[in-house]
């Protein structure tokens, strides 16, 4: 992850080009000079805490210039920062801090005021967790995981250096680039659209997390600051194409995090007439592993994730555990030059990481296909395979079929426990305004395109948008629990 | 019970059992209940047991194929044919 070298690079920018803009947040522009000064002030405050060398501190990842400066100060001092989501509950935050053996929870508020709340150490809570090695990593990210208990992922400092070098080359980044940073600061996406940009001395426009679904606001940021680089989930692009105006300054558009619906390609192409488009695939554990250049003018049935990026090895394992050598399908395993050395909770590592031919691979849990030419496509999550009446069914495939109905804006399909069938499928669908779509019409459509067992048993059609997680993905867990409450109040 | 009552009752049963809480205005007599997954194999068993109890009819094995339950019209036909037969 970010590294002491990153912190030094930012300090050098502050010295050589103090008046160049580093960060834009709401109506403030923070120059590299100001960012360096702020970082120095935080370094001074950190020294006053007299922490043992290599200590871990918890820095809730509020997406502000102050938090970014505070993290840079932590990297400078050779400390390790645990950077969880800022909206984590107090109990969860305390537990994570104890697991990571953080000494303090730090927040950098207005200007240069550092708040440091000591963490109660709890060796019981930290049992089974390795101590972060400040030499190898200075940032601990968390993944939410499907179980809801965050896993702590140390981001390798050397891995970040390699990643920043790759991204700078791949996207031809220079100090005159301007990134729109849409994802939360605690996401691995920030490694690219914040940290790599700061390393090259470019400008980062921070999207206020509280306004991330406000289309006109996000669109205005892109136009006003001459953004050249955008990375985000499909929902971001839905927001950005709403008003239909072109953004000729944008030269790189990156799709990530979710599959891009075909219907979005034409509007995106019109909104960014001079951009190159890439689909990038990755996760917190490995950072980016696949890239595919997209030509929006020639949509393919399903956008591939493409090919492994330089230095990445990818393997496909079939359900019997055998490696698929040619074209085929199975679970994707990747080894990237950027990946973590393993979760702090070491008990999780054996089932997630596996050494093959001397290299450590990460089991993504994603099902992929590889064609004869070596092009990979995502089929869905391995854990999204459910058995309906004994038949293996991929929820995402059902979702794709339903979403292909012309009156559907978005569809989520969740499995519900059923005494007789084991699992039955429930579809939650938002329809286009003024459409007369009903569940019955949707079933007719599904019946033509899906095997019988995969047709959802119940269909909820609504005019309101789907509920979303903080990252803009449809909130499947909430949809599922709401439906269960409806059935069993 | 005339065929209109039968049709109304069967429709109400299907809506209550298989389309609870949904907009059923599109449920016409010829809507494909089986092909569109409204009634699956487990649902078919429930439906048949409801029909045999409510209308005091019994179906022979040949009649139990999904084709005879493909739509509301088909189900009503099947039930009224049997009721007429037993009344006669």
Contacts between the chains, C-beta under 8 A, distances in Angstrom:
chain1	res1	chain2	res2	distance
A	389	B	40	7.3
A	389	B	41	7.1
A	389	B	42	7.4
A	420	B	42	5.2
A	421	B	40	7.7
A	421	B	42	6.1
A	438	B	22	7.2
A	438	B	23	4.5
A	438	B	24	8.0
A	438	B	25	6.9
A	438	B	26	5.0
A	439	B	19	7.0
A	439	B	22	4.5
A	439	B	23	6.6
A	440	B	19	7.4
A	440	B	22	7.4
A	440	B	23	7.6
A	440	B	24	6.9
A	440	B	26	4.3
A	440	B	27	5.9
A	440	B	31	6.5
A	440	B	36	7.1
A	440	B	38	7.3
A	441	B	26	5.9
A	443	B	36	3.8
A	443	B	37	5.5
A	443	B	38	6.0
A	444	B	31	7.8
A	444	B	32	6.9
A	444	B	35	7.8
A	444	B	36	4.8
A	446	B	36	7.0
A	446	B	37	6.6
A	447	B	32	6.8
A	447	B	35	4.7
A	447	B	36	4.1
A	447	B	37	5.8
A	452	B	34	7.9
A	452	B	35	7.8
A	452	B	37	5.9
A	452	B	40	6.9
A	453	B	40	7.4
A	455	B	36	6.7
A	455	B	37	2.9
A	455	B	40	7.9
A	456	B	37	7.3
A	457	B	37	7.3
A	457	B	40	7.1
A	458	B	20	7.6
A	458	B	21	7.9
A	458	B	22	7.4
A	459	B	22	6.4
A	460	B	21	7.7
A	460	B	22	7.6
A	461	B	22	7.6
A	461	B	23	7.0
A	486	B	21	7.6
